[in-house]
Amino acid sequence: MFRENALKEKLRRGEKPLGCWVFMSGGDTMELLSLTGFDAFIIDHEHIFASPQTLIDQMRAAQANETTCLVRVPSDDPVTIKRIIDTGIEGVLVPTIETAEQARNVVAACRYRPHGGHRGVGYPETRAADWGLKEVDYPARYRERFLIAVIIETRLGVENIEEIVAVDGIDMLIPGTGDLLADLVDGFDELASYGSYEHDELSTLVGKIEATVKQSSKWLGGVARGVAGAKQLLDRGYDFVTPTADSWLLADSAKQVLTGMRRVDA
């Protein structure tokens, strides 16, 4: 539905909103997590398969609160991006951005031709414009409400970070530490500690991303697994962090309960 982007408004006010990744399908989990107070969900469509209808159901569930919904799309494919936006999603997160040209193409996929894009002007029929009930308001305001974020997760992306940051229309950049480290190492044994990597070259590359984004007008987003890591990112000047995910919360809580019970039994 076409509503104010609460995440974008909080970022504009200088707040530090908190997000949660969504890897599990269905609306019940989304509704519960929305009621707990997360500012935003990043619904994963890169690694987890879900249909557009499931996505719409999840967005409806998130309206239990003002939680903003973003989708991590599978790639920078413009057809996929345009279809996702027509569902009424409030932002996209695009992986593996490596050049300014690629970033400009992402922005173009999110905009209509009068604004330098190539979306088909079919918004009067879409959920994004409230099924046409907002056919005047939507084209006038969709750019200010919609959030475009990209992930930098290769050496090449870091090499081109200054040019990528300068692209008009990109709102947020996120270092993709997992894939960036995979671009640096030889084996999976060095990828075992997700969210807590200790690698000198990775630290240097992430530091370059952080410094470049913080010197710009763009927002810096970060991914952590747990409160401690997320707080460290905020202390380093990140504007938006995701300290957890729906599947992590479920798995970690289940393991904690079972460990505690078995310790009592012993």
Secondary structure per residue as TSV (DSSP state, phi and psi in degrees):
chain	resnum	aa	ss	phi	psi
A	1	M	-	360.0	152.5
A	2	F	-	-86.5	101.4
A	3	R	-	-137.2	170.4
A	4	E	-	-59.6	141.3
A	5	N	-	-86.4	96.6
A	6	A	H	-62.0	-35.3
A	7	L	H	-63.7	-46.5
A	8	K	H	-63.9	-39.5
A	9	E	H	-64.6	-40.6
A	10	K	H	-65.5	-39.9
A	11	L	H	-64.8	-39.9
A	12	R	H	-63.9	-31.0
A	13	R	T	-83.0	-1.8
A	14	G	T	83.7	13.6
A	15	E	-	-75.4	171.6
A	16	K	-	-119.5	76.5
A	17	P	-	-67.3	156.6
A	18	L	E	-117.9	136.2
A	19	G	E	-117.8	170.8
A	20	C	E	-139.0	130.6
A	21	W	E	-74.4	148.0
A	22	V	E	-123.1	111.5
A	23	F	-	-109.8	-12.3
A	24	M	S	-103.0	141.6
A	25	S	-	-80.4	159.7
A	26	G	S	104.5	157.7
A	27	G	H	-93.3	-22.4
A	28	D	H	-61.8	-45.9
A	29	T	H	-62.3	-42.2
A	30	M	H	-60.7	-43.2
A	31	E	H	-63.5	-45.1
A	32	L	H	-62.2	-48.7
A	33	L	H	-65.5	-33.8
A	34	S	H	-63.3	-41.7
A	35	L	H	-67.1	-23.9
A	36	T	H	-74.4	-20.0
A	37	G	T	115.6	12.0
A	38	F	-	-61.2	143.0
A	39	D	S	-79.4	-29.7
A	40	A	E	-154.0	152.0
A	41	F	E	-114.4	139.2
A	42	I	E	-109.0	107.0
A	43	I	E	-87.8	119.5
A	44	D	E	-84.1	119.2
A	45	H	-	-119.5	12.8
A	46	E	S	-89.3	-45.6
A	47	H	S	-108.1	-19.1
A	48	I	S	-115.5	128.2
A	49	F	-	-83.5	129.5
A	50	A	-	-150.8	147.6
A	51	S	-	-81.6	161.0
A	52	P	H	-57.5	-34.8
A	53	Q	H	-67.7	-39.3
A	54	T	H	-61.7	-40.4
A	55	L	H	-59.4	-43.6
A	56	I	H	-64.0	-41.5
A	57	D	H	-60.7	-39.8
A	58	Q	H	-66.7	-40.5
A	59	M	H	-64.1	-39.2
A	60	R	H	-62.9	-39.6
A	61	A	H	-65.2	-36.8
A	62	A	H	-67.8	-16.7
A	63	Q	T	-75.0	3.9
A	64	A	T	-59.9	-21.8
A	65	N	T	-140.0	-169.4
A	66	E	T	-92.4	22.0
A	67	T	-	-59.5	126.3
A	68	T	E	-78.5	141.1
A	69	C	E	-113.4	124.7
A	70	L	E	-116.1	157.0
A	71	V	E	-121.8	129.4
A	72	R	E	-82.8	108.8
A	73	V	-	-76.8	161.4
A	74	P	S	-66.1	-30.9
A	75	S	S	-163.7	-172.4
A	76	D	S	-86.9	15.3
A	77	D	-	-57.4	119.4
A	78	P	H	-65.6	-31.1
A	79	V	H	-64.2	-45.2
A	80	T	H	-63.1	-45.5
A	81	I	H	-60.6	-45.9
A	82	K	H	-64.1	-39.8
A	83	R	H	-66.2	-41.3
A	84	I	H	-62.2	-43.3
A	85	I	H	-63.0	-36.9
A	86	D	H	-66.4	-15.1
A	87	T	T	-71.2	-16.7
A	88	G	T	102.3	11.0
A	89	I	-	-61.4	151.0
A	90	E	S	-98.1	-0.5
A	91	G	E	-179.1	159.9
A	92	V	E	-125.1	149.9
A	93	L	E	-121.0	117.7
A	94	V	E	-108.6	124.0
A	95	P	-	-81.2	161.5
A	96	T	-	54.2	50.7
A	97	I	-	-85.4	126.2
A	98	E	-	-121.9	-17.7
A	99	T	S	-139.6	161.0
A	100	A	H	-65.6	-36.0
A	101	E	H	-61.5	-42.3
A	102	Q	H	-62.2	-42.0
A	103	A	H	-64.4	-41.2
A	104	R	H	-63.2	-37.7
A	105	N	H	-65.8	-34.8
A	106	V	H	-63.1	-46.9
A	107	V	H	-60.5	-42.6
A	108	A	H	-61.6	-35.1
A	109	A	H	-68.5	-18.7
A	110	C	T	-96.9	-2.6
A	111	R	S	-126.8	162.8
A	112	Y	B	-90.3	163.9
A	113	R	G	-57.2	-38.0
A	114	P	G	-62.5	-16.1
A	115	H	G	-113.8	23.6
A	116	G	T	84.8	14.6
A	117	G	-	-114.0	-166.8
A	118	H	-	-143.8	30.7
A	119	R	B	-69.3	145.9
A	120	G	-	-74.3	134.6
A	121	V	S	-78.8	73.4
A	122	G	-	-121.3	20.2
A	123	Y	G	-61.3	-26.7
A	124	P	G	-61.0	-16.5
A	125	E	G	-102.2	1.1
A	126	T	S	-104.8	157.8
A	127	R	G	-64.4	-29.4
A	128	A	G	-57.7	-33.0
A	129	A	G	-105.7	31.8
A	130	D	G	54.0	45.2
A	131	W	G	57.9	30.9
A	132	G	G	96.4	-10.5
A	133	L	T	-67.9	-20.0
A	134	K	T	-116.4	36.6
A	135	E	T	-69.4	-14.7
A	136	V	T	-92.7	-45.4
A	137	D	H	-69.2	-38.1
A	138	Y	H	-60.6	-55.3
A	139	P	H	-65.1	-23.1
A	140	A	H	-77.4	-27.0
A	141	R	H	-126.1	-1.4
A	142	Y	H	-63.2	-32.8
A	143	R	H	-67.4	-40.9
A	144	E	H	-72.5	-25.5
A	145	R	H	-89.4	-33.8
A	146	F	-	-78.2	139.7
A	147	L	E	-110.8	127.7
A	148	I	E	-113.2	116.5
A	149	A	E	-121.4	148.2
A	150	V	E	-131.0	153.5
A	151	I	E	-108.0	130.9
A	152	I	E	-102.1	113.8
A	153	E	-	-142.4	23.9
A	154	T	S	-140.2	162.8
A	155	R	H	-56.1	-43.6
A	156	L	H	-60.9	-41.2
A	157	G	H	-60.8	-40.1
A	158	V	H	-68.5	-39.1
A	159	E	H	-59.3	-32.2
A	160	N	T	-103.1	17.3
A	161	I	H	-62.0	-37.8
A	162	E	H	-61.8	-42.9
A	163	E	H	-69.5	-36.8
A	164	I	H	-66.7	-44.5
A	165	V	H	-60.6	-31.3
A	166	A	T	-77.1	-7.3
A	167	V	S	-70.3	124.9
A	168	D	T	-66.5	132.9
A	169	G	T	105.3	-22.4
A	170	I	-	-77.1	122.8
A	171	D	-	-94.3	-37.5
A	172	M	E	-142.3	145.3
A	173	L	E	-125.4	140.5
A	174	I	E	-128.2	124.7
A	175	P	E	-68.8	126.7
A	176	G	-	-95.0	85.0
A	177	T	H	-64.6	-34.8
A	178	G	H	-63.6	-53.7
A	179	D	H	-70.4	-32.3
A	180	L	H	-64.1	-41.8
A	181	L	H	-66.1	-37.7
A	182	A	H	-62.5	-24.4
A	183	D	T	-78.4	-9.6
A	184	L	T	-110.0	-25.7
A	185	V	-	-106.0	172.2
A	186	D	S	-101.7	-21.9
A	187	G	S	-141.6	158.5
A	188	F	G	-69.0	-17.8
A	189	D	G	-62.5	-22.6
A	190	E	G	-88.1	1.5
A	191	L	G	-110.9	15.3
A	192	A	-	-72.4	-29.1
A	193	S	S	-102.1	73.8
A	194	Y	T	-57.7	128.0
A	195	G	T	87.5	-5.4
A	196	S	-	-138.9	44.0
A	197	Y	-	-71.2	143.1
A	198	E	-	-122.6	101.3
A	199	H	-	-151.8	122.8
A	200	D	H	-61.3	-46.8
A	201	E	H	-66.7	-38.0
A	202	L	H	-60.2	-45.0
A	203	S	H	-59.8	-39.3
A	204	T	H	-65.3	-45.0
A	205	L	H	-67.3	-43.7
A	206	V	H	-63.2	-39.2
A	207	G	H	-60.6	-36.7
A	208	K	H	-66.7	-41.3
A	209	I	H	-61.4	-48.7
A	210	E	H	-58.2	-49.0
A	211	A	H	-63.8	-41.1
A	212	T	H	-67.9	-43.4
A	213	V	H	-67.4	-42.4
A	214	K	H	-66.3	-23.9
A	215	Q	T	-81.5	-6.2
A	216	S	S	-105.6	-174.0
A	217	S	S	-92.7	4.4
A	218	K	S	-87.1	159.7
A	219	W	E	-90.6	149.4
A	220	L	E	-108.5	120.3
A	221	G	E	-110.0	154.1
A	222	G	E	-145.4	154.0
A	223	V	E	-115.5	129.8
A	224	A	-	-135.1	165.1
A	225	R	S	-121.1	86.0
A	226	G	S	123.5	162.2
A	227	V	H	-64.9	-44.5
A	228	A	H	-59.9	-48.4
A	229	G	H	-64.4	-39.6
A	230	A	H	-65.7	-39.6
A	231	K	H	-65.2	-36.3
A	232	Q	H	-62.0	-39.9
A	233	L	H	-64.3	-43.8
A	234	L	H	-62.1	-39.7
A	235	D	H	-64.4	-26.4
A	236	R	T	-87.2	3.5
A	237	G	T	100.5	12.7
A	238	Y	-	-69.5	146.9
A	239	D	S	-92.7	-27.9
A	240	F	E	-147.0	130.7
A	241	V	E	-133.1	152.7
A	242	T	E	-117.1	104.5
A	243	P	E	-83.8	-5.6
A	244	T	E	-161.5	-179.3
A	245	A	E	-144.4	159.9
A	246	D	H	-59.6	-44.6
A	247	S	H	-70.1	-35.0
A	248	W	H	-65.0	-43.6
A	249	L	H	-59.0	-44.8
A	250	L	H	-66.5	-48.6
A	251	A	H	-66.0	-45.2
A	252	D	H	-65.3	-40.1
A	253	S	H	-67.0	-40.9
A	254	A	H	-62.4	-44.5
A	255	K	H	-64.2	-38.1
A	256	Q	H	-64.9	-43.7
A	257	V	H	-63.3	-47.3
A	258	L	H	-64.9	-41.2
A	259	T	H	-62.2	-43.4
A	260	G	H	-64.0	-40.3
A	261	M	H	-68.9	-42.0
A	262	R	H	-69.5	-30.7
A	263	R	H	-67.1	-38.5
A	264	V	H	-65.5	-45.0
A	265	D	H	-61.8	-35.3
A	266	A	-	-69.2	360.0
